[in-house]
Each structure stands twice: as structure tokens, then as C-alpha cells.
Amino acid sequence: MVKKMKKNAEHLVMISFLIMINSCLGRFVVEKNSLKVTSPSNLKGIYECAIGNFGVPQYGGAMGGIVVFPKSNQKGCKPFSDDDITFKPKPGGLPVFLLVERGECWCCGCTVADDRIEPLITMDTPEEGTSEEDYVRNITIPSALISKAFGDKLKKSLSKGEIVKINLDWRETVPHPDDRVEYEFWTNSNDECGPKCDAQIDFVKNFKGAAQILEKAGYTQFTPRYITWYCPEAFILSKQCTSQCINHGRYCAPNPEQDFTVGYDGKDVVLQNLRQACLFKVAKENGKPWLWWDYVSDFAIRCPMKQKKYTKECADQVIKSLGVDVKKVDKCIGDPEADVENPVLKAEQEAQIGHGARGDVTILPTLVVNNRQYRGKLVKNAVLKAICAGFEETTEPSLCLTPDVETNQCLENNGGCWQDKASNLTACRDEHTHGCKCPPGFKGNGIHCEDVDECKEKVACQCPECKCKNTWGSYECSCSDGLLYMHEHDTCIGNGNGGSGWGFAWMFILALGTVGLGGFAFYKYRIRRYMDSEIRAIMAQYMPLDNQVEITTHILGEEN
């Protein structure tokens, strides 16, 4: 939770009770994940829980452990280290899921817009300016919210001294239909709205590199989004609307300083938001949508409100430095004083309304991954985990396979599983179905493993001639009388069938000798035949010459 707590409770997962609030300002959809109870037997089953808007969900992964309900500070309103309480498991122990009650400390929430009794809610962070804001910002463990009824059951089992084991599963939280992830980042250009604005620009700067790598390679399709609202028609000419809205009250944003007499106005924010959206539109048409990340990060550095540089002139300089046509951006922006719709901002307002599994976007910042709202801290690695969870299995880019993104549950305390460091053996399985499983040659539940005595249990090396010797995690098997042990068949060869074996060997040697002699005889025969044919060929060449001489001599004799 806070820095002090982080040192002592890195494995904790916060589970909170809900308090029903009977009003909701929009179609709010609760993002859920699965909670499975594995013991005690009377609680076994799968339960729904809501992902909190604080902490770091393990998107794409799962986590198992035991539930602990603290004797004091049961609402978690202060660091547990203040009372010298630690929940860090001992070596070999399971990770701890801390059960705390949702109370009056600071949390605010909104019910799901339906008529169910005790619906789950999404827990949000405290209001800005409160002392608890830093407290929550330092929570780096996953958080989940459960219903009061289920929480009471957990507390009842714990009060009886029963061990409650649960698994939290985030693998299906983000849909992963194919090899491309579509995600949206709802933000604004205002840099004077406090910690939330600072967090947004810090996220853009830190996430820019990863976002551009994914976008350039075609792994993702990113779209920046901007929230605006319209001014009621009866107040269009009021100072509040004229200072916060453009296009005759159609598109508005809050005043940065919440003071209409000083600094920049809300309409200045709307115009810069529109400029960012148009920059993205033009860059996308040019095949370089990733330039949005460069523009936003550069604009935040070069054109801050505090230095009175939050202007069109400064923005145009940044646009030109990126090689984007300023005239095309201006054409997209249009005339903010005209009594007409702006196509870009109108599309943004329509996109705010939720469709399907996604609720309305009402909070800044909001990240949407594959049409599901992201819950958790707005930091690079946490967001990258959510995006990587949106890829179909085996299609993830290499960026998703780094240690910073992949959650290796075995690195921390060996995942609470059995291990033998001397032999480099472990029961921890760092897989999607994370759990503890004894390695081959051992038996147990994965948390406790013991050596299997293959000799005593007669699972191997059981032939009559076999000699079995148990070893740590395995066994050794030899044969009497110098025979050979065949592991695949668990048998010794040579003893009982020795006569026939040697007979077969002699027959084989004799056969080889016969074949060798036959081959040699055939070779000599072929050589002799070849030599005979060569001699005949030579003699055939000389025979016609002798005949020709005799014929010539005979003719000459007759003439004389």
C-alpha cells in the first residue's frame, strides 16, 4: 500500500467489501475477474469480484494464496507497518490475500446500473487533495472487491481457524480474439489539474517507446480520445459557457484553475484537445499515427501552461518539427466560433457512450483495451500487461515476453511451493495455470513434497534379475551376473536365454562368414571373366590382319 507497507506486504491482494450507493451518473460497467475458493470444502466454488481502480491487476495471469483477516486496522486506513504488522509469508509459505473491510476512510464508488441486490462496484481512488491520495498511489499489489455476503462467509471461516485458499484469475478479463489489440486512451491536454494531469503526461512519456514499437509493427491500433460535454441551451450565452465552450456551447471542458478570472479558460483546453485529435487524424492519413505520442510529449515540455506557452503558436512549432502539415490540422479544427458541428469532436462525444461490454467513459484518464475498460495504475508495465493480455495466445510480440511484463510467480518466495535448493528442484510451475506440482520422482500436494521410493513401492526395477537402489528423486537399477538392464522394458537381457542367445550369435557369425566367402568367390569369378573378355577383344583385333596378309600373298602368287 504505502511505501512502508510495500516493503512488508508485496504479495498482498486487497479484497474489500462494497457499500451500495443508489445513484449512478452513466452506464457504468464493472470490470470483473474470477475468484476461486479451493478450501474449505463448504466454500469451494467460483465467485465474481470487481477489479479496483487502484493497485496493479495481474492482467493475463493468475495468483493463488491464503486469506488473512487482520486483528486490527481491519479497514486498512493506515499502514500496517505502523502497528508492526507484516503479512509477508515465510519461506515456503503461500502468498497472502489481505481481507479488509471497505469503510469510511476515503473510498468512493458507483453501483452498476441495474436492479440486482448488492451489485459489485468498482472502487475508485480518493478525491484529489486528500491525505490518503499518496497512500493509494503507492499500492502496487492487485486489488479486488467482493460482496458483503461473500466477505462475511470468509470471515466466518477464518474465525473458526480454517485455512481459506483462493485463486484470483485475470486471464479472461481482457478479450483476446486475434493477433491485434485495439486500445484507446481517454485524456486531455490540461496540465494544471493536479496529480491526475501529471500522471497522464508521465504515462505518455514513459509509454511512448513501447506504444510506437507496437503501432509501427502493426500489433496494435491506437486511438486517442477526449471527453467533452455540451452546455445547456438556456446557458449558452452565460460567462460559464462562453469561457469553457466552443462552437456555441457544443463542446466544453472545465476551467483549468477553476477560476474564470485568471489563467487559461476551459475553451483553451477544448481547442488544444481538438488540435491533438486533428494531429492524430492527419498523421494517420499519412500512415504515421504514432506521431501523436511525439507531439503530446513534446507539447507538454515546450508549451506548458505555467510558462504561458499553452498557445496555437507554440503548438504549430511542435507540429512543424514533426513534419506534419499545419494547414491540414487547421482545416480539421475549423472555426471554433462558428455555430456548427465539428465532426471530430462530435465523434468523440458519441464514442463516450458505452457499447456492448464497455460502459460510458466518464473519468479521466481512462484506458480501454479491446473494448474493456482498464482498471489499475496508469503506469507503463501495468498497462503493457493489459495490452499483452489482449493478444491471442502464441501471437504476442516479443515486447510482451520480457521479464518486466511476464509475471513469474516463482520468483517471489518460489510461489509458496516446495523446493530443494541443493538439487535445484522445485514444485512451482510458472505457467498460465500457475500452481504447485511435485516434480517427477516426488509425491505430495506441491507445497510439501517427499521422495518416492520406487524400490519399496515397486513401481520400477522389478524383473527377477534386477537390483534396485533408491536415490533422491529417482532410482538406480542394475542386473546380476553382468546382464544388461533395459530401462524401457524394465528387464534384464541375456541370463535366462543365454544358450539361445549364444547360438544365435554363432549362427550370425557363421552366416557372415558364409556371405563373406561367397562374396569373395563371386568377386574372383567376375575378375576372371573380365580378364578373359579383354584378352578375346585384343586377339580379335589382330586376327583380321593375319588373314589380309595371306590373301594378298596368294593373289600375287597366282599372277606370277
PyMOL commands that set and color helices and strands:
alter all, ss='L'
color gray80, all
select helices_A, chain A and resi 3-8+41-43+80-83+133-137+148-159+195-216+233-235+239-244+266-285+291-302+312-321+326-333+343-352+380-388+398-401+413-416+480-482+498-559
alter helices_A, ss='H'
color red, helices_A
select strands_A, chain A and resi 14-16+32-39+45-51+62-68+96-99+143-145+165-169+181-187+220-226+245-246+251-252+366-369+372-373+419-420+425-426+428-429+435-436+442-444+449-451+466-471+474-479+484-486+491-493
alter strands_A, ss='S'
color yellow, strands_A
deselect
rebuild
show_as cartoon
